[in-house]
Amino acid sequence: QVQLLESGGGLVQSGGSLRLSCGASGGPFSRYAMAWFRQAPGKDRESVATISWNGESTYYADSVKGRFTISRDNAKNEVYLEMNSLKPEDTAVYYCAAGSRYFTMDYWGQGTQVTVSS
């Protein structure tokens, strides 16, 4: 059973930056694809970015391409989401997820709030 813990959320002004981190424990981190999802109030949860087990393949939602960067450090069992040029519409709870397949997530963190003020 993999446990995931997100950190780094907060309040930032439009155009600002934040870096989210997610630490994993309890499982073979380097074997999992890792992803970030988000859910805004009243909306469905959506995929933001995904990274393969070795970091060689990444996926980004169109809405964040060129602004967000996902990365991982398998030695530290951590995955990151660097968010730049933030917009009010990026406001959401951001979740870290781990999956045995690239787009199939098996484990979820509890989320961290990101609020972007205009």
C-alpha positions as CSV (number, residue, x, y, z in Angstrom):
1,Q,0.0,0.0,0.0
2,V,1.5,3.3,-1.1
3,Q,0.9,6.4,1.0
4,L,1.2,9.8,-0.7
5,L,1.5,13.2,1.0
6,E,1.3,16.4,-0.9
7,S,2.8,19.7,0.2
8,G,3.5,23.2,-1.2
9,G,0.1,24.5,-1.8
10,G,-1.0,28.0,-0.8
11,L,-2.3,31.4,-1.9
12,V,-0.5,33.1,-4.8
13,Q,-1.2,36.1,-7.0
14,S,-2.0,35.7,-10.7
15,G,1.2,35.3,-12.6
16,G,3.0,33.9,-9.6
17,S,4.6,30.5,-9.1
18,L,4.3,27.5,-6.7
19,R,6.1,24.2,-6.4
20,L,4.1,21.2,-5.2
21,S,5.8,18.2,-3.8
22,C,4.5,14.7,-3.1
23,G,6.4,12.2,-1.0
24,A,5.6,8.5,-1.3
25,S,6.1,5.6,1.2
26,G,5.1,2.0,1.6
27,G,5.7,0.8,-1.9
28,P,8.2,0.6,-4.9
29,F,8.0,4.2,-5.9
30,S,10.3,3.8,-8.9
31,R,7.9,1.3,-10.4
32,Y,5.0,3.6,-10.5
33,A,3.9,6.2,-13.0
34,M,3.1,9.4,-11.0
35,A,0.6,12.1,-11.8
36,W,-1.0,15.3,-10.6
37,F,-4.7,15.9,-10.8
38,R,-6.8,18.8,-9.6
39,Q,-10.4,19.4,-8.7
40,A,-12.0,22.9,-8.6
41,P,-15.2,23.6,-6.7
42,G,-18.2,22.3,-8.7
43,K,-16.0,20.6,-11.3
44,D,-14.9,17.1,-12.0
45,R,-11.3,16.0,-11.1
46,E,-9.0,16.4,-14.1
47,S,-5.6,15.2,-15.0
48,V,-2.9,17.9,-15.0
49,A,0.3,16.1,-15.6
50,T,1.8,12.5,-15.7
51,I,5.3,11.2,-15.6
52,S,6.5,7.7,-16.4
53,W,8.4,5.6,-13.9
54,N,11.8,6.6,-15.2
55,G,10.9,10.2,-16.0
56,E,11.4,9.8,-19.7
57,S,7.8,10.3,-20.7
58,T,5.5,13.1,-19.6
59,Y,1.9,14.2,-20.4
60,Y,0.3,17.6,-19.8
61,A,-3.2,18.8,-20.1
62,D,-3.6,21.5,-22.8
63,S,-4.6,24.0,-20.1
64,V,-1.2,23.8,-18.4
65,K,1.3,23.1,-21.2
66,G,4.2,25.5,-21.2
67,R,3.4,26.7,-17.7
68,F,3.6,23.5,-15.5
69,T,6.5,21.0,-15.3
70,I,6.3,17.6,-13.7
71,S,9.4,15.9,-12.4
72,R,10.5,13.1,-10.1
73,D,13.4,12.0,-7.9
74,N,13.3,8.2,-7.5
75,A,16.1,8.3,-5.0
76,K,14.0,10.5,-2.7
77,N,10.6,8.9,-3.5
78,E,9.2,12.3,-4.5
79,V,7.4,13.8,-7.4
80,Y,7.1,17.6,-8.1
81,L,4.9,20.0,-10.0
82,E,6.4,23.3,-10.8
83,M,3.7,25.8,-11.6
84,N,4.5,29.1,-13.3
85,S,2.3,31.9,-14.7
86,L,-0.5,30.8,-12.5
87,K,-4.0,31.9,-13.4
88,P,-7.2,32.2,-11.2
89,E,-8.6,29.2,-13.1
90,D,-5.8,27.1,-11.7
91,T,-7.4,27.4,-8.3
92,A,-8.2,23.9,-7.1
93,V,-7.3,21.1,-4.8
94,Y,-4.3,19.3,-6.3
95,Y,-3.9,15.6,-5.8
96,C,-0.8,13.4,-6.2
97,A,-1.4,9.9,-7.6
98,A,0.6,6.7,-8.3
99,G,-0.3,4.1,-10.8
100,S,1.0,0.8,-12.1
101,R,0.2,2.0,-15.6
102,Y,0.7,5.4,-17.2
103,F,-3.0,6.5,-17.1
104,T,-4.3,4.1,-14.4
105,M,-3.9,5.5,-10.9
106,D,-4.1,3.2,-8.0
107,Y,-3.2,5.4,-5.0
108,W,-4.1,8.9,-4.1
109,G,-3.0,11.6,-1.7
110,Q,-5.3,13.8,0.3
111,G,-4.7,16.9,-1.7
112,T,-3.3,20.3,-1.2
113,Q,-5.2,23.6,-1.9
114,V,-3.8,26.0,-4.5
115,T,-5.6,29.4,-4.7
116,V,-4.6,32.0,-7.3
117,S,-6.0,35.5,-6.7
118,S,-6.6,37.9,-9.5
